[in-house]
Each structure stands twice: as C-alpha cells, then as structure tokens.
C-alpha cells in the first residue's frame, strides 16, 4: 500500500445470497483517516456491502482491496488480525459473559498483555459506564450500553478500519449522541478510519467526510458529506426534507 492508495477499495463488486443478486458492480473507497458513510433505504444492500467487505459473504465478481492487498477471498476470521473489524448490526455481544470478558474477546488474537491493558483503559476512558459495569453480564446492559460495549470490543482488536452497521438502531437519542461524539473523537484524535452504515442519514452525514447513496445495490450519488446534506434529492429521500 502506497500513501496514495485507498485504505479500502471495492471495484466492480457483485454479491448476494444464493440466487438473490444484491450488489451490482459496486465501486467505493475509504481513505486512511476518513469517515465514510453509506446511506440508503432498507433493502438497498448496505449490510450486504459490509458483509462482502468483511468476508462473511464472498463477492461473486469484482475485488475488495484492503491496505493494498486483495482480500476478496480471505476468510472472515482472518481479517480482524489484519485490522479490518466490524461492529455488527444488533450489536451481537455475548450476553452471558461479563462486560470485562466481552472486551477481552475483542483482543483474542493478541498476546501483548501490556498493550491489552492499555487499550482496555482507553476503552474505559471512552465509555466510563463500561468500567462501572465491568462485572455485570453483557445481557443486562441497556441497548445503548451494549452498543458501547460492541464498539469497545472492536477497538480491543486494534482496527485500522472500523465497519459500523447501524450503531444508532434501537438506542435512546441521548446515548446515540454520545456514541457518535465518541466516533468523531476516535477519528479526530487517533485517525481511525470508519465505514459507517446508518439509517439516520442526517446523523451519519454530520460526522462523515464523504458519503455514498446506495439504491437497490447501486451507488447513485456520492461526494463530500456536506454536499449530500445539501442535495435536494438526499433531503427528500432520506432527511425528511
């Protein structure tokens, strides 16, 4: 990967589920240090895009490059060790494990105990509630607290790119605000790149550098987030304008 290369690049990606063809010739990229958002209606293919990037489904055509390497056929379990980490839709924490154990699961590929301890302290700094609740079972947390836990678990894997699937879903507005402020902080202070899929298009575009609009598996609009926020088509379709 040279400095000019995107951190993530999808070229001509087709993907779906058996005979169901969802993504059609998809092209997008994320540069180092960027927050990029992917917005669109339910069923547009946003989650399928993330699954194709993270190897949970395999693209039937096209390529996915990450850090300058072709990862199209790399199995999902091998990608977190390369720095590609997903926070899944619905959080999918381990409800019977404690908050502390959930966070340590994010570091399961690591053996640097001093680094793990430092990153655990950092997650506690970002989300103090996780320190307070560290002995509780994950399943006893509220939806917003579970989302913080899912993000914290992903951060314990030391990502180069964080894939986030609907982080505001089913969460109280006050906690949504806290979560998005923390994502901005991670990007601003640490340069962590993110690809954000989000139904709340206004919230997503307000923190992103660039955005893509996905409709029935195709990118129909793209550009700086501020331009998309001001675009009458985006306002009418996704911003209640």
Buried (B, 14 or more C-beta within 10 A) or exposed (E): EEEEBBBBBBBEBBBBEEEEEBBBBBBBBBBBBBBBBBBBBEEBBBBBBBBBBBBBBBBEEBBBBBBEEEBBEBEBEEBBEBBBBBBBBEBEBBEEBBBBBBBBBBBEEBEEEEEBEEBBEBBBEBBEBBBEBBEBBBEEBBBBBBBBBBBBBBBBBBBBBBBBBBBBBEBEEEBBEBBBEBBBEBBEEEEBBBBBBBBBBBBBBBBBBBBBBBBEBBBEBBEEBBBBBEBEEBBEBBBEE
